[in-house]
Amino acid sequence: MKKKYTHIFFDLDNTLWDFKTNSKLAMELTFSHFNLELKGVVFEHFFDVYTEHNAKLWAAYRMKEIAKKDLTRQRFLLTLKAFKLNGVDPDKMNTFYLNEMPKQKMLMPGAIELLDFLKKKKVKLFIITNGFKEVQHRKMQRSGLAPYFDKVFISEEVKCPKPGKQIFEHAIKSANAKKTNSLMVGDDWDSDIRGALNFGIDAVYYNPLKQPVDIIIGGVKIINSLSELRLECR
């Protein structure tokens, strides 16, 4: 797989920006702001239920089965209903949470070191992310990631989420890149890896938890740490 990559496209959440940690920190602030602990709710349980609903709703959103407003409202509404919490506005909770989340700055281990290395190698860097534009741009700015990237492609702005070909095609054309010299790096096997391969570019599957992969596909490199990506770009 090793070749000269001139353009590298990164996923953002859980690839460079530590979504798992940052989202939990933001939810802890939200939970406290709305005084849910005074209602006899345990945060860890609340967060687990929210996470389950959020994942299902995002899957439906990627399939264009629901709209953004339904995702953002339902994930909190369903969680509140599960705990029989009345008198808490799910829309206000969502607004507070989305305001707090981009303020969190934890990055995945080795992210800045890798980006510094790639910049020195004169590699053009880009982001392709599923998410909401008002949140993703702020994450980039607050965490210090923004200066490393020439362009950021967000599914909400492109009107096509990964793994759809349209967002990859838009990114490649906007970056003035060639497929043969382009690489996608991400932590989601379906959205990032299959999406990239279906479009016709190589991919690196960032798998820090070493989750089992049933099928090894040509054009895919699996790494467990971001530092391993340097070996592909020397």
N, C-alpha and C positions, 0 to 999 in steps of 0.2 A: 504493500500500500504506500510505502514511503515515496514521496515525490515532492516536487517544488510547488508548494501552495503559496500563492500570492495574495489570496483573499480568504480570510477565515470568518465564518459567521457563528457567533455564539448565542446559545440560549441564555436567558438572564437568570430566572428563578431556579435556585438549587444547582446551578452550574457555576455562576460567578457570585451572585447575590444570595446569601443564605436565607432562603425563604422560610424554611422550616423553623429556624431559630427566631428570625425577625417577626414572622407572623404570630408566633406564640407570645413574644414580648408585647406586641401591639394588642393582642387579645387580652393579655393580663391587665393592661392599662384600661382597655374598654370595659372589662369585667368589673374592675374596681370603680371606674367612673360611674357606672350605673348601679353600684352598690349591690351587686348580685350575691356577694358573700353574706349580706345581711338577710337574704331570703332563704338561707340554708342550702345554697348550691355550692358544690365543690368545684373549684376551677378546672382541675384536670378532667373531670367527668364532662363538664360543660364544653371544654375544648375538644375532647374526643368526639362528642356528638356533633358539634359544629363542623369539625373536619370531615366527618363522614358525609354530612349533607352537602358541604361545599364541593367535595370531590365529585359527587353524583351530578350536581348542578353544572359544574364546569364541563363535565363530559357531555351533557346535553347542550350546553352553549357551543362547544366545539362542533357539534353535529348540526348546529343552527336550529335546534329544536325549541330553544327558549331565547328570549331577548335579555340584554344586559340588566334591565330594570328588574326582571323576574329573578335573575340569579342573585343580585345583591339584596333584594328584599327577602326572598324565600329562604336563603341560607340562615338568616337570623330568625325569621318568623318560625320556621320549622324547629329550630333549636329551642327557642323560647317555649313553643308549644310542648316540646318533649319534657320540659321541666315544669310545665303548667305555670309559667311566669306571666301573669297579667299585668297590665299597666306599664309595660316597657315597650317603647316604640322601636320596631326593627329597623326602620329607615334611619332613625337617629343613631342607632347603634352602628349601622353600616357606615354612615358618614364619619362618625368618630373613629372607627377602626381604620378606614381608608386614609384618614388624615394622619393617624399615628404611625401606620405601617411604613411609609417611606422615610420616616425619621430614623428608623433603625438602620444601623450601618454594618452589621456583621457580614463579612464576605466568606466565601468558601476558602478553605486552606490553600494557600499558594496562588490565589487568584492574581494579586498585584504583581508578584514575582514573574508569573507567566506572561502577563500583559507587558511588563517592562521588557522582558526577553524578546517578545514578538515585535514590539515597536523598534527595538534596536536592529532587528532583522529586516526592517522596512516592510513588514507584512501589513496589509490593509485589514483593519478590524471593523466588524459590524455586529449588531445585535438583531436577532430575529426572535420576537417574544410574543406569546399569547398573553394578553392582559389589557388593562384599561390605561389609556394614554395619560390621564391625569396622575396616575400612580407610578407607572413605569418610568416616565421622564424624571420624576422627583426622586425615585430610588437611585437613578443613575447620578444625578447631581449630588445628592446628600452623601452617597457612599464613596464618592471620588472616582467612580468608574467612567463618567462621561468624557473626560479628556482623551481617553484611549481610543474612542470609536469615531469613525468617520460619519456613520449614519446609524439610526436606530429604527428598525421596522417593527411596528406594533400591529397586532392582528386587528384591533379595533379601527385603526386608521386605514389599513390596507383593505379592510372589509373581508378578510379571509383568515381564519385561524389555521395554525399548523394542525394537522399534517397536509392541509390543502396545497396543491401545487401553485396556486396563484400567489401566495405570499412569498414562496421561494423564487418564483419567476420574477416577481416585482423587485425583490431584493437583488438578485443577480443583475438584472438590467440596470437598476438604479446605481449599483456599485460599479458598473462597467466592467464586470468580471466575466471570465470564461468558466464554464462548468468544469473543465478538465483541471483547472488550477484553483478550484474552490473547495472548501472544507466546511462542514457543519459540525459543531460540537455541542452536545446536549445530554441531559440526564434522563430524558423521557424517550423510551424505546419507540413508542408509536408516533408521537408528535414530532420529535426531532430526527430520529434515525430513519424510520420508515418514510417519513415525509421527505427527507433529503434524498434517500435512495430512489424513491418513486419519481422524484424530479430529475435525477440523474447526476447527483454530485456525491462525493465520498463523505463519510461521516465518522466521527469519533463518539463512541458511547461512554460518557463519564459515569462510572458505576462505583461510587465510593463505598456503598454498602455491600458490594460484591453479590448483588442479587443474581440468581441463576438466569441464564439466557438459553432458551430452548434451541434456537436456531442461529448459527453463525453464518452471516451473509457476506459475500464478497464485497469489498469496498468499505468494510467496517473495521475499525480498530477499537478495542475495549481497553479503557484505562481505569484505574482505581484512584489515581491522584492526578491533579492538574499538572504536576511537575513532569509526568510521563509524556505529556504532549510535546515537550521540547524535543524529544527524540524524533518526532515526526517532522519537525520543522528546522532541523539543523542544516 
